[in-house]
Amino acid sequence: MERILTIFLIGISFGSILFLLSAGLSLTMGLMRIVNLAHGAIFMVGAYVGLAVTNITGHFTIGLLGGAVAAGLVGLIMEAGFLRRLYKQESGQVLLTIGFIYIIMNVVQWIWGAKPLSGIVPGSLSAVIGIGDFYFPVFRFFMIGFGLLMAVLLWLFQDKTKVGATIRAGMDNRQVATALGINLKRLFTAVFALGSFVAGLCGLLGAPLMGINLQVGWDALLLAMIVVIVGGTGSVQGTLLGAMIIGLVDAFGKAYFPDIAYFAIYVALILILLFRPSGLLGRPFSIQKTAEEMTQSVTLSAKMPLSIPAATGLRKPGARQRLYRLAPFIGAACVLIMLGPLLPSFYLGMLTKVLIYAIFAISLDLMMGYGGLTSMGHAAFLGVAGYTVGILAVKEGIGLFWVLLPAGIVVAALISAIIGYICLRVSGTYFLLVTIAFGQLLAIVATKWYKVTGGTDGLVGIKRPDLGIPGFNLGPIGFYFLVFIALVVCFAVLYRIVTSAYGRALVGVRENEPRMRSLGYNTWRLKYVAIIISGTVAGVAGVFLAYYYGAMVPSTLAIEMSTAGMLMVILGGPGTLFGPFIGAIVVVLGENISLTYVPDRWPLILGGIFILCVMLLRGGFAPYLSRLYQRFRPEPARITDLGGVPDLGEVPDLRES
Amino acid sequence: MQTAVLRTENLSKSFGGLDVLSGITFSAGENENVAIIGPNGAGKTTFFNVLGGQLPATSGRIFLVGQEVTKLPPDRRLHLGLARSYQINNLFFTLSLLDNMLLALYGAEHSHLHLLRSLYGRRDYAEEARRMLELMELWDKRFEIVAALSYGDQRLVEIALSLATKPKVVLLDEPTAGLPTSEALGFAAKIRRLTTDITLVFCAHDMDLVFNLADRIAVLYFGEILCEGTPGEISCNAKVQEIYLGQGSKGAAGNA
């Protein structure tokens, strides 16, 4: 009995910390529809600054406040400087805040170093209460009390003052709200900063449970996200309920099933997604664009530097036209073939890596660029294929390439079919959050399932592909060409798919899903197929990545890998296929150059690129390149999709009489 | 009495405690043009959303050619022959006009997983797209993205998308919304050309359009059908004149 009570109190105290952590995320997501993935990083800032202030002043309370103020300031800068310009543009917010995660984490590492610090419990709270056989630390009670106090305060603020209603009114119609004399800008900034302040407040408070290290930025985000999905956004009660459930599930899981406790909260998440996707107390989080927003997105893409096509006839493409369309691809292929034997081995290795990442990036582009399904867990598909190769090669001793390649691809396809099914229970921002959770789930499996995956050490000793040709050993150049062929095949298949009737329908879903439904399309199925194809192609990249490194480690499944893929897509140009390929070149080369000159500052640069992309380079490089290329066109330019593939080509059946 | 192509029984819809539609029993026969009129907030658009499957009904049933569709999603309803257009242009604004039309034509198919076939690969669809675009006098603009078309042309495309799959019933929500009166009449003629052999259910505020197109009129008032009848009967109905036509609109009614 005492044991159960103790576990219960542990769960509730963890739940209180989770509540404080998630309250800001729920507030900004539910009310203002801002997706702030940097919320965990802001929490981390609160912990580090709080600890530093406590150490300087010697007062825990001042430390708490110091951390909260620092976190609030970071939030203030993010909102007033950047997010303010991205209202109602969810994908922009997502990418921007990912950039901030990298920057915040790297700056924190710069100042405090990479070594984990330990949290502190002030002397006055370090006592333990004991009644009979039952003992419980006072600090935990303090957490519970503080959490509940903040819950009441936030509830009063959100439901009993006019603020909640005012923000909702502002979201519905900015102009009217402004005309009524509400200073929306200032209000939004204030609420956002408040959410960050609360997260920062619990940074130091929760440190004994969460730790103070660089991984906390991601961990805290993940926990907050799960709480918000389970509880539902927009209400304090929902967040509180979600936080307590996750806290209790975690505590009881750790007490009774220590081996698989890490998965307990994910099981809770998956159950909620399957049976109550809008969360326990959530208002359904539907992101149906209003007509006004749709026109906004049009104006946005209309700004993209592509010329509006002149109306010309439909003719069978002539030989010159075909040559024009294929020339860049043939040219790129020729360059890649020639570089193979010419490059010194160090650079050849780098180029091989570029090609593998390019396969990964174009696979993500199908989902993200064409289907509008922004995923932050895409590395999961790559990782499971790589691990399949690793396990079969290292543990089972199977060397034949023709066995390992299909095995990796099939496993990636299966996993994407399962994960895709669960993720598609929700849409929009929630979809993104759930993909993060699944990516992390698989990374945890890879870390914890020591017997099979080798844990954090990973699987080492994957030899170069054995093609089964007697007397032939694949060298670095041979491997490079094998990857090259895989890229060509994947590119050709995806190119065919995105220019097919299905591919156009997928773009239709991205542009206007409700209309597609009323035109007779089962949009769920279109999206599901996109995820499976995308995951399968990512599996191809995973197989080659395992060969490339000769090893598989859990970080290949982790969120950093997924965000790298995202960056390649947005940098190059989503919805273009060749853009993400260019993105892969830029990111891999950038990483290598940075590691040579400023080895520790690569995440900072990466974060900077994310922010630049969102603020200045919407649409990526691709539109600029294709506009440049159109100057060499044999005939007047003709484009059938402003946002997508330039020039879908002529319609063979429809001849101008 | 003709056979009912579209029929509702006691159809109701409430949002929270607010009853927007209460017990609507309505039917439209084969090739009939039915106008639904009513003051702002009468529930016309909600009625269309429930019929089209965009919103679930709270209670009551919907039948399409004798088959119950109350619980079916919009895509299944389209395959059974029910299409709709929207009051506010709801198009694929960044795609070309031709792509918009072809996507609509492909909608009639049951599987949309043509992974390898080009959107332009179906000769019959391509020809149909051409026929419809020529009928709308928009063939020359087929490669323009829809966002670049004039509002009136977009309005026409909005309706053409719903007609592309040759549905049995089409629901047009305010087909002339936002068009100047001078254009509205020519527009009505184009709709008439496009909707031969189709049961047409539409709602409109523009009485010229209503009396031009409708065989029958149903008046929706606070979520209930107040009365139904031929245009002549409705324009003479004292209650309708009082609540809806009111001041000044009688002249328009008299034209019919």
Interface residues (C-beta under 8 A of the other chain):
Chain A: A291 M294 T295 S297 V298 S301 A302 I308 P309 A310 A311 T312 R496 I497 T499 S500 A501 Y502 G503 R504 A505 V507 G508 E511 N512 P514 R515 M516 R517 S518 L519 G520 Y521 N522 T523 R525 L526 V529 I533 R638 I639 T640 D641 L642 G643 L648 G649 V651 P652 D653 L654
Chain B: G52 G53 Q54 P73 P74 D75 L78 H79 A83 R84 Y86 I88 N89 N90 L91 F92 F93 T94 L95 S96 L98 D99 L102 L103 A104 Y106 G107 A108 E109 H112 L113 H114 L115 L116 R117 S118 L119 Y120 G121 R122 R123 A126 E127 R130 D140 K141 R142 F143 E144 I145 A147 A148 L161 S162 T165
